[in-house]
Amino acid sequence: MKKHLPKIETMWAFLAVDESQGEGVIGECLPINGEPVFMPFVCSDKVRVDQLKPRAKAIAKETGKKVRLVKFSLREELEVINDK
């Protein structure tokens, strides 16, 4: 039996705030196949938000930057890309 993922209707992102430069998505570089890969703190469920929040707080403290948690809930499908 195949497990189907639910349709994503809401997304959350942790954003660093810089008064002179605006906002940017925060995240961490994680080793994947021996190479550092930037993993942005963007998620589509509350469980993951709660998992990322302690790390986002630590990043705010380490950098001295304000970090905002924002929720996006207006879905607009712009394009369907199919390789066939």
mmCIF file of the N, C-alpha and C atoms, coordinates in Angstrom:
data_MODEL
# 
_entry.id   MODEL 
# 
loop_
_atom_site.group_PDB 
_atom_site.id 
_atom_site.type_symbol 
_atom_site.label_atom_id 
_atom_site.label_alt_id 
_atom_site.label_comp_id 
_atom_site.label_asym_id 
_atom_site.label_entity_id 
_atom_site.label_seq_id 
_atom_site.pdbx_PDB_ins_code 
_atom_site.Cartn_x 
_atom_site.Cartn_y 
_atom_site.Cartn_z 
_atom_site.occupancy 
_atom_site.B_iso_or_equiv 
_atom_site.pdbx_formal_charge 
_atom_site.auth_seq_id 
_atom_site.auth_comp_id 
_atom_site.auth_asym_id 
_atom_site.auth_atom_id 
_atom_site.pdbx_PDB_model_num 
ATOM 1   N N  . MET A 1 1  ? 0.838  -1.177 0.000   1.00 0.00 ? 1  MET A N  1 
ATOM 2   C CA . MET A 1 1  ? 0.000  0.000  0.000   1.00 0.00 ? 1  MET A CA 1 
ATOM 3   C C  . MET A 1 1  ? 0.889  1.249  0.000   1.00 0.00 ? 1  MET A C  1 
ATOM 4   N N  . LYS A 1 2  ? 0.663  2.134  -0.955  1.00 0.00 ? 2  LYS A N  1 
ATOM 5   C CA . LYS A 1 2  ? 1.431  3.371  -1.060  1.00 0.00 ? 2  LYS A CA 1 
ATOM 6   C C  . LYS A 1 2  ? 0.924  4.406  -0.067  1.00 0.00 ? 2  LYS A C  1 
ATOM 7   N N  . LYS A 1 3  ? 1.859  5.080  0.579   1.00 0.00 ? 3  LYS A N  1 
ATOM 8   C CA . LYS A 1 3  ? 1.487  6.172  1.475   1.00 0.00 ? 3  LYS A CA 1 
ATOM 9   C C  . LYS A 1 3  ? 1.544  7.468  0.663   1.00 0.00 ? 3  LYS A C  1 
ATOM 10  N N  . HIS A 1 4  ? 0.466  8.205  0.668   1.00 0.00 ? 4  HIS A N  1 
ATOM 11  C CA . HIS A 1 4  ? 0.413  9.453  -0.084  1.00 0.00 ? 4  HIS A CA 1 
ATOM 12  C C  . HIS A 1 4  ? 0.661  10.630 0.851   1.00 0.00 ? 4  HIS A C  1 
ATOM 13  N N  . LEU A 1 5  ? 1.505  11.535 0.415   1.00 0.00 ? 5  LEU A N  1 
ATOM 14  C CA . LEU A 1 5  ? 1.744  12.748 1.188   1.00 0.00 ? 5  LEU A CA 1 
ATOM 15  C C  . LEU A 1 5  ? 0.582  13.706 0.991   1.00 0.00 ? 5  LEU A C  1 
ATOM 16  N N  . PRO A 1 6  ? 0.199  14.423 2.037   1.00 0.00 ? 6  PRO A N  1 
ATOM 17  C CA . PRO A 1 6  ? -0.899 15.380 1.886   1.00 0.00 ? 6  PRO A CA 1 
ATOM 18  C C  . PRO A 1 6  ? -0.475 16.569 1.030   1.00 0.00 ? 6  PRO A C  1 
ATOM 19  N N  . LYS A 1 7  ? -1.444 17.200 0.428   1.00 0.00 ? 7  LYS A N  1 
ATOM 20  C CA . LYS A 1 7  ? -1.204 18.404 -0.355  1.00 0.00 ? 7  LYS A CA 1 
ATOM 21  C C  . LYS A 1 7  ? -0.721 19.503 0.591   1.00 0.00 ? 7  LYS A C  1 
ATOM 22  N N  . ILE A 1 8  ? 0.330  20.205 0.204   1.00 0.00 ? 8  ILE A N  1 
ATOM 23  C CA . ILE A 1 8  ? 0.880  21.270 1.045   1.00 0.00 ? 8  ILE A CA 1 
ATOM 24  C C  . ILE A 1 8  ? 0.045  22.536 0.846   1.00 0.00 ? 8  ILE A C  1 
ATOM 25  N N  . GLU A 1 9  ? -0.561 22.987 1.927   1.00 0.00 ? 9  GLU A N  1 
ATOM 26  C CA . GLU A 1 9  ? -1.391 24.185 1.895   1.00 0.00 ? 9  GLU A CA 1 
ATOM 27  C C  . GLU A 1 9  ? -0.764 25.346 2.659   1.00 0.00 ? 9  GLU A C  1 
ATOM 28  N N  . THR A 1 10 ? 0.158  25.043 3.573   1.00 0.00 ? 10 THR A N  1 
ATOM 29  C CA . THR A 1 10 ? 0.774  26.054 4.422   1.00 0.00 ? 10 THR A CA 1 
ATOM 30  C C  . THR A 1 10 ? 2.266  25.786 4.510   1.00 0.00 ? 10 THR A C  1 
ATOM 31  N N  . MET A 1 11 ? 3.064  26.849 4.515   1.00 0.00 ? 11 MET A N  1 
ATOM 32  C CA . MET A 1 11 ? 4.502  26.716 4.708   1.00 0.00 ? 11 MET A CA 1 
ATOM 33  C C  . MET A 1 11 ? 4.960  27.740 5.736   1.00 0.00 ? 11 MET A C  1 
ATOM 34  N N  . TRP A 1 12 ? 5.945  27.344 6.510   1.00 0.00 ? 12 TRP A N  1 
ATOM 35  C CA . TRP A 1 12 ? 6.560  28.225 7.487   1.00 0.00 ? 12 TRP A CA 1 
ATOM 36  C C  . TRP A 1 12 ? 8.019  28.425 7.106   1.00 0.00 ? 12 TRP A C  1 
ATOM 37  N N  . ALA A 1 13 ? 8.559  29.583 7.447   1.00 0.00 ? 13 ALA A N  1 
ATOM 38  C CA . ALA A 1 13 ? 9.980  29.856 7.213   1.00 0.00 ? 13 ALA A CA 1 
ATOM 39  C C  . ALA A 1 13 ? 10.521 30.688 8.368   1.00 0.00 ? 13 ALA A C  1 
ATOM 40  N N  . PHE A 1 14 ? 11.762 30.405 8.719   1.00 0.00 ? 14 PHE A N  1 
ATOM 41  C CA . PHE A 1 14 ? 12.474 31.209 9.709   1.00 0.00 ? 14 PHE A CA 1 
ATOM 42  C C  . PHE A 1 14 ? 13.334 32.205 8.938   1.00 0.00 ? 14 PHE A C  1 
ATOM 43  N N  . LEU A 1 15 ? 13.129 33.483 9.212   1.00 0.00 ? 15 LEU A N  1 
ATOM 44  C CA . LEU A 1 15 ? 13.805 34.546 8.475   1.00 0.00 ? 15 LEU A CA 1 
ATOM 45  C C  . LEU A 1 15 ? 14.678 35.383 9.397   1.00 0.00 ? 15 LEU A C  1 
ATOM 46  N N  . ALA A 1 16 ? 15.919 35.627 8.979   1.00 0.00 ? 16 ALA A N  1 
ATOM 47  C CA . ALA A 1 16 ? 16.780 36.564 9.690   1.00 0.00 ? 16 ALA A CA 1 
ATOM 48  C C  . ALA A 1 16 ? 16.412 37.961 9.216   1.00 0.00 ? 16 ALA A C  1 
ATOM 49  N N  . VAL A 1 17 ? 16.432 38.902 10.146  1.00 0.00 ? 17 VAL A N  1 
ATOM 50  C CA . VAL A 1 17 ? 16.059 40.276 9.836   1.00 0.00 ? 17 VAL A CA 1 
ATOM 51  C C  . VAL A 1 17 ? 17.282 41.156 9.977   1.00 0.00 ? 17 VAL A C  1 
ATOM 52  N N  . ASP A 1 18 ? 17.607 41.867 8.919   1.00 0.00 ? 18 ASP A N  1 
ATOM 53  C CA . ASP A 1 18 ? 18.691 42.843 8.935   1.00 0.00 ? 18 ASP A CA 1 
ATOM 54  C C  . ASP A 1 18 ? 18.082 44.167 8.503   1.00 0.00 ? 18 ASP A C  1 
ATOM 55  N N  . GLU A 1 19 ? 18.092 45.134 9.395   1.00 0.00 ? 19 GLU A N  1 
ATOM 56  C CA . GLU A 1 19 ? 17.404 46.407 9.132   1.00 0.00 ? 19 GLU A CA 1 
ATOM 57  C C  . GLU A 1 19 ? 17.912 47.092 7.862   1.00 0.00 ? 19 GLU A C  1 
ATOM 58  N N  . SER A 1 20 ? 19.173 46.899 7.497   1.00 0.00 ? 20 SER A N  1 
ATOM 59  C CA . SER A 1 20 ? 19.707 47.568 6.314   1.00 0.00 ? 20 SER A CA 1 
ATOM 60  C C  . SER A 1 20 ? 19.560 46.735 5.043   1.00 0.00 ? 20 SER A C  1 
ATOM 61  N N  . GLN A 1 21 ? 19.420 45.402 5.186   1.00 0.00 ? 21 GLN A N  1 
ATOM 62  C CA . GLN A 1 21 ? 19.378 44.547 4.001   1.00 0.00 ? 21 GLN A CA 1 
ATOM 63  C C  . GLN A 1 21 ? 18.067 43.779 3.824   1.00 0.00 ? 21 GLN A C  1 
ATOM 64  N N  . GLY A 1 22 ? 17.196 43.806 4.805   1.00 0.00 ? 22 GLY A N  1 
ATOM 65  C CA . GLY A 1 22 ? 15.915 43.111 4.680   1.00 0.00 ? 22 GLY A CA 1 
ATOM 66  C C  . GLY A 1 22 ? 15.920 41.748 5.342   1.00 0.00 ? 22 GLY A C  1 
ATOM 67  N N  . GLU A 1 23 ? 15.164 40.810 4.751   1.00 0.00 ? 23 GLU A N  1 
ATOM 68  C CA . GLU A 1 23 ? 15.000 39.483 5.326   1.00 0.00 ? 23 GLU A CA 1 
ATOM 69  C C  . GLU A 1 23 ? 15.661 38.425 4.447   1.00 0.00 ? 23 GLU A C  1 
ATOM 70  N N  . GLY A 1 24 ? 16.035 37.322 5.089   1.00 0.00 ? 24 GLY A N  1 
ATOM 71  C CA . GLY A 1 24 ? 16.571 36.179 4.363   1.00 0.00 ? 24 GLY A CA 1 
ATOM 72  C C  . GLY A 1 24 ? 16.274 34.910 5.128   1.00 0.00 ? 24 GLY A C  1 
ATOM 73  N N  . VAL A 1 25 ? 16.083 33.824 4.418   1.00 0.00 ? 25 VAL A N  1 
ATOM 74  C CA . VAL A 1 25 ? 15.806 32.533 5.038   1.00 0.00 ? 25 VAL A CA 1 
ATOM 75  C C  . VAL A 1 25 ? 17.073 32.025 5.718   1.00 0.00 ? 25 VAL A C  1 
ATOM 76  N N  . ILE A 1 26 ? 16.937 31.588 6.975   1.00 0.00 ? 26 ILE A N  1 
ATOM 77  C CA . ILE A 1 26 ? 18.076 31.016 7.660   1.00 0.00 ? 26 ILE A CA 1 
ATOM 78  C C  . ILE A 1 26 ? 18.082 29.503 7.463   1.00 0.00 ? 26 ILE A C  1 
ATOM 79  N N  . GLY A 1 27 ? 19.203 28.897 7.770   1.00 0.00 ? 27 GLY A N  1 
ATOM 80  C CA . GLY A 1 27 ? 19.333 27.452 7.670   1.00 0.00 ? 27 GLY A CA 1 
ATOM 81  C C  . GLY A 1 27 ? 20.720 27.049 8.120   1.00 0.00 ? 27 GLY A C  1 
ATOM 82  N N  . GLU A 1 28 ? 21.075 25.823 7.825   1.00 0.00 ? 28 GLU A N  1 
ATOM 83  C CA . GLU A 1 28 ? 22.379 25.297 8.205   1.00 0.00 ? 28 GLU A CA 1 
ATOM 84  C C  . GLU A 1 28 ? 22.962 24.499 7.051   1.00 0.00 ? 28 GLU A C  1 
ATOM 85  N N  . CYS A 1 29 ? 24.279 24.441 7.010   1.00 0.00 ? 29 CYS A N  1 
ATOM 86  C CA . CYS A 1 29 ? 24.953 23.551 6.067   1.00 0.00 ? 29 CYS A CA 1 
ATOM 87  C C  . CYS A 1 29 ? 25.113 22.193 6.736   1.00 0.00 ? 29 CYS A C  1 
ATOM 88  N N  . LEU A 1 30 ? 24.638 21.168 6.070   1.00 0.00 ? 30 LEU A N  1 
ATOM 89  C CA . LEU A 1 30 ? 24.736 19.806 6.582   1.00 0.00 ? 30 LEU A CA 1 
ATOM 90  C C  . LEU A 1 30 ? 25.539 18.970 5.588   1.00 0.00 ? 30 LEU A C  1 
ATOM 91  N N  . PRO A 1 31 ? 26.335 18.024 6.080   1.00 0.00 ? 31 PRO A N  1 
ATOM 92  C CA . PRO A 1 31 ? 27.106 17.189 5.164   1.00 0.00 ? 31 PRO A CA 1 
ATOM 93  C C  . PRO A 1 31 ? 26.221 16.130 4.492   1.00 0.00 ? 31 PRO A C  1 
ATOM 94  N N  . ILE A 1 32 ? 26.187 16.169 3.186   1.00 0.00 ? 32 ILE A N  1 
ATOM 95  C CA . ILE A 1 32 ? 25.455 15.169 2.417   1.00 0.00 ? 32 ILE A CA 1 
ATOM 96  C C  . ILE A 1 32 ? 26.431 14.614 1.386   1.00 0.00 ? 32 ILE A C  1 
ATOM 97  N N  . ASN A 1 33 ? 26.674 13.319 1.482   1.00 0.00 ? 33 ASN A N  1 
ATOM 98  C CA . ASN A 1 33 ? 27.677 12.667 0.627   1.00 0.00 ? 33 ASN A CA 1 
ATOM 99  C C  . ASN A 1 33 ? 29.027 13.367 0.713   1.00 0.00 ? 33 ASN A C  1 
ATOM 100 N N  . GLY A 1 34 ? 29.372 13.814 1.910   1.00 0.00 ? 34 GLY A N  1 
ATOM 101 C CA . GLY A 1 34 ? 30.668 14.439 2.129   1.00 0.00 ? 34 GLY A CA 1 
ATOM 102 C C  . GLY A 1 34 ? 30.773 15.887 1.697   1.00 0.00 ? 34 GLY A C  1 
ATOM 103 N N  . GLU A 1 35 ? 29.707 16.461 1.202   1.00 0.00 ? 35 GLU A N  1 
ATOM 104 C CA . GLU A 1 35 ? 29.703 17.851 0.740   1.00 0.00 ? 35 GLU A CA 1 
ATOM 105 C C  . GLU A 1 35 ? 28.728 18.675 1.580   1.00 0.00 ? 35 GLU A C  1 
ATOM 106 N N  . PRO A 1 36 ? 29.102 19.925 1.906   1.00 0.00 ? 36 PRO A N  1 
ATOM 107 C CA . PRO A 1 36 ? 28.158 20.763 2.654   1.00 0.00 ? 36 PRO A CA 1 
ATOM 108 C C  . PRO A 1 36 ? 27.006 21.230 1.759   1.00 0.00 ? 36 PRO A C  1 
ATOM 109 N N  . VAL A 1 37 ? 25.795 21.032 2.236   1.00 0.00 ? 37 VAL A N  1 
ATOM 110 C CA . VAL A 1 37 ? 24.595 21.436 1.494   1.00 0.00 ? 37 VAL A CA 1 
ATOM 111 C C  . VAL A 1 37 ? 23.768 22.326 2.405   1.00 0.00 ? 37 VAL A C  1 
ATOM 112 N N  . PHE A 1 38 ? 23.378 23.512 1.909   1.00 0.00 ? 38 PHE A N  1 
ATOM 113 C CA . PHE A 1 38 ? 22.562 24.433 2.691   1.00 0.00 ? 38 PHE A CA 1 
ATOM 114 C C  . PHE A 1 38 ? 21.144 23.901 2.777   1.00 0.00 ? 38 PHE A C  1 
ATOM 115 N N  . MET A 1 39 ? 20.663 23.725 4.002   1.00 0.00 ? 39 MET A N  1 
ATOM 116 C CA . MET A 1 39 ? 19.300 23.259 4.243   1.00 0.00 ? 39 MET A CA 1 
ATOM 117 C C  . MET A 1 39 ? 18.517 24.411 4.864   1.00 0.00 ? 39 MET A C  1 
ATOM 118 N N  . PRO A 1 40 ? 17.656 25.050 4.089   1.00 0.00 ? 40 PRO A N  1 
ATOM 119 C CA . PRO A 1 40 ? 16.900 26.187 4.621   1.00 0.00 ? 40 PRO A CA 1 
ATOM 120 C C  . PRO A 1 40 ? 15.872 25.757 5.654   1.00 0.00 ? 40 PRO A C  1 
ATOM 121 N N  . PHE A 1 41 ? 15.601 26.628 6.600   1.00 0.00 ? 41 PHE A N  1 
ATOM 122 C CA . PHE A 1 41 ? 14.604 26.360 7.632   1.00 0.00 ? 41 PHE A CA 1 
ATOM 123 C C  . PHE A 1 41 ? 13.229 26.750 7.090   1.00 0.00 ? 41 PHE A C  1 
ATOM 124 N N  . VAL A 1 42 ? 12.721 25.913 6.202   1.00 0.00 ? 42 VAL A N  1 
ATOM 125 C CA . VAL A 1 42 ? 11.400 26.065 5.588   1.00 0.00 ? 42 VAL A CA 1 
ATOM 126 C C  . VAL A 1 42 ? 10.707 24.722 5.742   1.00 0.00 ? 42 VAL A C  1 
ATOM 127 N N  . CYS A 1 43 ? 9.453  24.738 6.168   1.00 0.00 ? 43 CYS A N  1 
ATOM 128 C CA . CYS A 1 43 ? 8.769  23.472 6.397   1.00 0.00 ? 43 CYS A CA 1 
ATOM 129 C C  . CYS A 1 43 ? 7.272  23.612 6.127   1.00 0.00 ? 43 CYS A C  1 
ATOM 130 N N  . SER A 1 44 ? 6.613  22.444 6.061   1.00 0.00 ? 44 SER A N  1 
ATOM 131 C CA . SER A 1 44 ? 5.190  22.444 5.716   1.00 0.00 ? 44 SER A CA 1 
ATOM 132 C C  . SER A 1 44 ? 4.316  21.807 6.784   1.00 0.00 ? 44 SER A C  1 
ATOM 133 N N  . ASP A 1 45 ? 4.870  21.569 7.965   1.00 0.00 ? 45 ASP A N  1 
ATOM 134 C CA . ASP A 1 45 ? 4.035  21.039 9.041   1.00 0.00 ? 45 ASP A CA 1 
ATOM 135 C C  . ASP A 1 45 ? 4.534  21.564 10.389  1.00 0.00 ? 45 ASP A C  1 
ATOM 136 N N  . LYS A 1 46 ? 3.616  21.653 11.335  1.00 0.00 ? 46 LYS A N  1 
ATOM 137 C CA . LYS A 1 46 ? 3.905  22.226 12.650  1.00 0.00 ? 46 LYS A CA 1 
ATOM 138 C C  . LYS A 1 46 ? 4.921  21.399 13.427  1.00 0.00 ? 46 LYS A C  1 
ATOM 139 N N  . VAL A 1 47 ? 4.926  20.089 13.234  1.00 0.00 ? 47 VAL A N  1 
ATOM 140 C CA . VAL A 1 47 ? 5.892  19.240 13.930  1.00 0.00 ? 47 VAL A CA 1 
ATOM 141 C C  . VAL A 1 47 ? 7.315  19.670 13.571  1.00 0.00 ? 47 VAL A C  1 
ATOM 142 N N  . ARG A 1 48 ? 7.567  19.894 12.294  1.00 0.00 ? 48 ARG A N  1 
ATOM 143 C CA . ARG A 1 48 ? 8.909  20.309 11.853  1.00 0.00 ? 48 ARG A CA 1 
ATOM 144 C C  . ARG A 1 48 ? 9.231  21.714 12.345  1.00 0.00 ? 48 ARG A C  1 
ATOM 145 N N  . VAL A 1 49 ? 8.245  22.604 12.385  1.00 0.00 ? 49 VAL A N  1 
ATOM 146 C CA . VAL A 1 49 ? 8.454  23.948 12.943  1.00 0.00 ? 49 VAL A CA 1 
ATOM 147 C C  . VAL A 1 49 ? 8.993  23.822 14.364  1.00 0.00 ? 49 VAL A C  1 
ATOM 148 N N  . ASP A 1 50 ? 8.348  22.990 15.158  1.00 0.00 ? 50 ASP A N  1 
ATOM 149 C CA . ASP A 1 50 ? 8.753  22.810 16.549  1.00 0.00 ? 50 ASP A CA 1 
ATOM 150 C C  . ASP A 1 50 ? 10.152 22.196 16.657  1.00 0.00 ? 50 ASP A C  1 
ATOM 151 N N  . GLN A 1 51 ? 10.524 21.349 15.698  1.00 0.00 ? 51 GLN A N  1 
ATOM 152 C CA . GLN A 1 51 ? 11.860 20.758 15.696  1.00 0.00 ? 51 GLN A CA 1 
ATOM 153 C C  . GLN A 1 51 ? 12.937 21.793 15.347  1.00 0.00 ? 51 GLN A C  1 
ATOM 154 N N  . LEU A 1 52 ? 12.626 22.697 14.439  1.00 0.00 ? 52 LEU A N  1 
ATOM 155 C CA . LEU A 1 52 ? 13.608 23.693 13.985  1.00 0.00 ? 52 LEU A CA 1 
ATOM 156 C C  . LEU A 1 52 ? 13.731 24.897 14.923  1.00 0.00 ? 52 LEU A C  1 
ATOM 157 N N  . LYS A 1 53 ? 12.696 25.165 15.699  1.00 0.00 ? 53 LYS A N  1 
ATOM 158 C CA . LYS A 1 53 ? 12.671 26.369 16.528  1.00 0.00 ? 53 LYS A CA 1 
ATOM 159 C C  . LYS A 1 53 ? 13.865 26.497 17.477  1.00 0.00 ? 53 LYS A C  1 
ATOM 160 N N  . PRO A 1 54 ? 14.285 25.450 18.190  1.00 0.00 ? 54 PRO A N  1 
ATOM 161 C CA . PRO A 1 54 ? 15.455 25.598 19.070  1.00 0.00 ? 54 PRO A CA 1 
ATOM 162 C C  . PRO A 1 54 ? 16.721 25.985 18.302  1.00 0.00 ? 54 PRO A C  1 
ATOM 163 N N  . ARG A 1 55 ? 16.909 25.424 17.111  1.00 0.00 ? 55 ARG A N  1 
ATOM 164 C CA . ARG A 1 55 ? 18.083 25.772 16.303  1.00 0.00 ? 55 ARG A CA 1 
ATOM 165 C C  . ARG A 1 55 ? 17.988 27.216 15.815  1.00 0.00 ? 55 ARG A C  1 
ATOM 166 N N  . ALA A 1 56 ? 16.778 27.649 15.429  1.00 0.00 ? 56 ALA A N  1 
ATOM 167 C CA . ALA A 1 56 ? 16.584 29.034 14.988  1.00 0.00 ? 56 ALA A CA 1 
ATOM 168 C C  . ALA A 1 56 ? 16.895 30.003 16.129  1.00 0.00 ? 56 ALA A C  1 
ATOM 169 N N  . LYS A 1 57 ? 16.473 29.656 17.344  1.00 0.00 ? 57 LYS A N  1 
ATOM 170 C CA . LYS A 1 57 ? 16.779 30.498 18.512  1.00 0.00 ? 57 LYS A CA 1 
ATOM 171 C C  . LYS A 1 57 ? 18.278 30.559 18.747  1.00 0.00 ? 57 LYS A C  1 
ATOM 172 N N  . ALA A 1 58 ? 18.964 29.435 18.581  1.00 0.00 ? 58 ALA A N  1 
ATOM 173 C CA . ALA A 1 58 ? 20.417 29.403 18.765  1.00 0.00 ? 58 ALA A CA 1 
ATOM 174 C C  . ALA A 1 58 ? 21.113 30.262 17.711  1.00 0.00 ? 58 ALA A C  1 
ATOM 175 N N  . ILE A 1 59 ? 20.646 30.203 16.476  1.00 0.00 ? 59 ILE A N  1 
ATOM 176 C CA . ILE A 1 59 ? 21.232 31.012 15.406  1.00 0.00 ? 59 ILE A CA 1 
ATOM 177 C C  . ILE A 1 59 ? 21.029 32.490 15.704  1.00 0.00 ? 59 ILE A C  1 
ATOM 178 N N  . ALA A 1 60 ? 19.845 32.859 16.193  1.00 0.00 ? 60 ALA A N  1 
ATOM 179 C CA . ALA A 1 60 ? 19.582 34.259 16.555  1.00 0.00 ? 60 ALA A CA 1 
ATOM 180 C C  . ALA A 1 60 ? 20.556 34.716 17.636  1.00 0.00 ? 60 ALA A C  1 
ATOM 181 N N  . LYS A 1 61 ? 20.764 33.877 18.621  1.00 0.00 ? 61 LYS A N  1 
ATOM 182 C CA . LYS A 1 61 ? 21.677 34.227 19.713  1.00 0.00 ? 61 LYS A CA 1 
ATOM 183 C C  . LYS A 1 61 ? 23.119 34.317 19.218  1.00 0.00 ? 61 LYS A C  1 
ATOM 184 N N  . GLU A 1 62 ? 23.545 33.354 18.397  1.00 0.00 ? 62 GLU A N  1 
ATOM 185 C CA . GLU A 1 62 ? 24.919 33.320 17.866  1.00 0.00 ? 62 GLU A CA 1 
ATOM 186 C C  . GLU A 1 62 ? 25.229 34.520 16.973  1.00 0.00 ? 62 GLU A C  1 
ATOM 187 N N  . THR A 1 63 ? 24.250 34.945 16.186  1.00 0.00 ? 63 THR A N  1 
ATOM 188 C CA . THR A 1 63 ? 24.487 36.019 15.210  1.00 0.00 ? 63 THR A CA 1 
ATOM 189 C C  . THR A 1 63 ? 24.089 37.399 15.713  1.00 0.00 ? 63 THR A C  1 
ATOM 190 N N  . GLY A 1 64 ? 23.267 37.437 16.760  1.00 0.00 ? 64 GLY A N  1 
ATOM 191 C CA . GLY A 1 64 ? 22.765 38.712 17.240  1.00 0.00 ? 64 GLY A CA 1 
ATOM 192 C C  . GLY A 1 64 ? 21.677 39.297 16.351  1.00 0.00 ? 64 GLY A C  1 
ATOM 193 N N  . LYS A 1 65 ? 21.190 38.504 15.406  1.00 0.00 ? 65 LYS A N  1 
ATOM 194 C CA . LYS A 1 65 ? 20.131 38.952 14.495  1.00 0.00 ? 65 LYS A CA 1 
ATOM 195 C C  . LYS A 1 65 ? 18.763 38.537 15.033  1.00 0.00 ? 65 LYS A C  1 
ATOM 196 N N  . LYS A 1 66 ? 17.772 39.340 14.718  1.00 0.00 ? 66 LYS A N  1 
ATOM 197 C CA . LYS A 1 66 ? 16.388 38.992 15.020  1.00 0.00 ? 66 LYS A CA 1 
ATOM 198 C C  . LYS A 1 66 ? 15.957 37.921 14.019  1.00 0.00 ? 66 LYS A C  1 
ATOM 199 N N  . VAL A 1 67 ? 15.261 36.885 14.498  1.00 0.00 ? 67 VAL A N  1 
ATOM 200 C CA . VAL A 1 67 ? 14.743 35.846 13.606  1.00 0.00 ? 67 VAL A CA 1 
ATOM 201 C C  . VAL A 1 67 ? 13.228 35.817 13.741  1.00 0.00 ? 67 VAL A C  1 
ATOM 202 N N  . ARG A 1 68 ? 12.560 35.846 12.611  1.00 0.00 ? 68 ARG A N  1 
ATOM 203 C CA . ARG A 1 68 ? 11.094 35.785 12.579  1.00 0.00 ? 68 ARG A CA 1 
ATOM 204 C C  . ARG A 1 68 ? 10.654 34.426 12.069  1.00 0.00 ? 68 ARG A C  1 
ATOM 205 N N  . LEU A 1 69 ? 9.593  33.915 12.660  1.00 0.00 ? 69 LEU A N  1 
ATOM 206 C CA . LEU A 1 69 ? 8.915  32.737 12.120  1.00 0.00 ? 69 LEU A CA 1 
ATOM 207 C C  . LEU A 1 69 ? 7.692  33.260 11.382  1.00 0.00 ? 69 LEU A C  1 
ATOM 208 N N  . VAL A 1 70 ? 7.611  32.978 10.084  1.00 0.00 ? 70 VAL A N  1 
ATOM 209 C CA . VAL A 1 70 ? 6.481  33.459 9.288   1.00 0.00 ? 70 VAL A CA 1 
ATOM 210 C C  . VAL A 1 70 ? 5.725  32.271 8.686   1.00 0.00 ? 70 VAL A C  1 
ATOM 211 N N  . LYS A 1 71 ? 4.445  32.486 8.466   1.00 0.00 ? 71 LYS A N  1 
ATOM 212 C CA . LYS A 1 71 ? 3.577  31.440 7.920   1.00 0.00 ? 71 LYS A CA 1 
ATOM 213 C C  . LYS A 1 71 ? 2.983  31.957 6.610   1.00 0.00 ? 71 LYS A C  1 
ATOM 214 N N  . PHE A 1 72 ? 3.101  31.141 5.567   1.00 0.00 ? 72 PHE A N  1 
ATOM 215 C CA . PHE A 1 72 ? 2.520  31.464 4.269   1.00 0.00 ? 72 PHE A CA 1 
ATOM 216 C C  . PHE A 1 72 ? 1.380  30.490 4.024   1.00 0.00 ? 72 PHE A C  1 
ATOM 217 N N  . SER A 1 73 ? 0.204  31.009 3.670   1.00 0.00 ? 73 SER A N  1 
ATOM 218 C CA . SER A 1 73 ? -0.930 30.103 3.523   1.00 0.00 ? 73 SER A CA 1 
ATOM 219 C C  . SER A 1 73 ? -1.779 30.342 2.273   1.00 0.00 ? 73 SER A C  1 
ATOM 220 N N  . LEU A 1 74 ? -1.292 31.127 1.357   1.00 0.00 ? 74 LEU A N  1 
ATOM 221 C CA . LEU A 1 74 ? -2.010 31.324 0.097   1.00 0.00 ? 74 LEU A CA 1 
ATOM 222 C C  . LEU A 1 74 ? -1.300 30.517 -0.974  1.00 0.00 ? 74 LEU A C  1 
ATOM 223 N N  . ARG A 1 75 ? -1.927 29.472 -1.450  1.00 0.00 ? 75 ARG A N  1 
ATOM 224 C CA . ARG A 1 75 ? -1.309 28.602 -2.448  1.00 0.00 ? 75 ARG A CA 1 
ATOM 225 C C  . ARG A 1 75 ? -1.723 29.057 -3.840  1.00 0.00 ? 75 ARG A C  1 
ATOM 226 N N  . GLU A 1 76 ? -0.735 29.201 -4.694  1.00 0.00 ? 76 GLU A N  1 
ATOM 227 C CA . GLU A 1 76 ? -0.979 29.531 -6.100  1.00 0.00 ? 76 GLU A CA 1 
ATOM 228 C C  . GLU A 1 76 ? -0.059 28.655 -6.925  1.00 0.00 ? 76 GLU A C  1 
ATOM 229 N N  . GLU A 1 77 ? -0.627 27.736 -7.671  1.00 0.00 ? 77 GLU A N  1 
ATOM 230 C CA . GLU A 1 77 ? 0.180  26.845 -8.502  1.00 0.00 ? 77 GLU A CA 1 
ATOM 231 C C  . GLU A 1 77 ? 0.523  27.583 -9.789  1.00 0.00 ? 77 GLU A C  1 
ATOM 232 N N  . LEU A 1 78 ? 1.809  27.797 -10.017 1.00 0.00 ? 78 LEU A N  1 
ATOM 233 C CA . LEU A 1 78 ? 2.257  28.593 -11.155 1.00 0.00 ? 78 LEU A CA 1 
ATOM 234 C C  . LEU A 1 78 ? 2.543  27.764 -12.402 1.00 0.00 ? 78 LEU A C  1 
ATOM 235 N N  . GLU A 1 79 ? 3.005  26.546 -12.198 1.00 0.00 ? 79 GLU A N  1 
ATOM 236 C CA . GLU A 1 79 ? 3.412  25.739 -13.349 1.00 0.00 ? 79 GLU A CA 1 
ATOM 237 C C  . GLU A 1 79 ? 3.535  24.288 -12.924 1.00 0.00 ? 79 GLU A C  1 
ATOM 238 N N  . VAL A 1 80 ? 3.283  23.382 -13.845 1.00 0.00 ? 80 VAL A N  1 
ATOM 239 C CA . VAL A 1 80 ? 3.543  21.972 -13.623 1.00 0.00 ? 80 VAL A CA 1 
ATOM 240 C C  . VAL A 1 80 ? 4.663  21.585 -14.575 1.00 0.00 ? 80 VAL A C  1 
ATOM 241 N N  . ILE A 1 81 ? 5.751  21.075 -14.030 1.00 0.00 ? 81 ILE A N  1 
ATOM 242 C CA . ILE A 1 81 ? 6.904  20.693 -14.847 1.00 0.00 ? 81 ILE A CA 1 
ATOM 243 C C  . ILE A 1 81 ? 6.955  19.180 -14.883 1.00 0.00 ? 81 ILE A C  1 
ATOM 244 N N  . ASN A 1 82 ? 6.957  18.630 -16.085 1.00 0.00 ? 82 ASN A N  1 
ATOM 245 C CA . ASN A 1 82 ? 6.952  17.197 -16.263 1.00 0.00 ? 82 ASN A CA 1 
ATOM 246 C C  . ASN A 1 82 ? 8.042  16.853 -17.270 1.00 0.00 ? 82 ASN A C  1 
ATOM 247 N N  . ASP A 1 83 ? 8.864  15.876 -16.952 1.00 0.00 ? 83 ASP A N  1 
ATOM 248 C CA . ASP A 1 83 ? 9.988  15.556 -17.839 1.00 0.00 ? 83 ASP A CA 1 
ATOM 249 C C  . ASP A 1 83 ? 9.614  14.640 -18.989 1.00 0.00 ? 83 ASP A C  1 
ATOM 250 N N  . LYS A 1 84 ? 8.364  14.321 -19.152 1.00 0.00 ? 84 LYS A N  1 
ATOM 251 C CA . LYS A 1 84 ? 7.932  13.441 -20.245 1.00 0.00 ? 84 LYS A CA 1 
ATOM 252 C C  . LYS A 1 84 ? 7.590  14.224 -21.485 1.00 0.00 ? 84 LYS A C  1 
# 
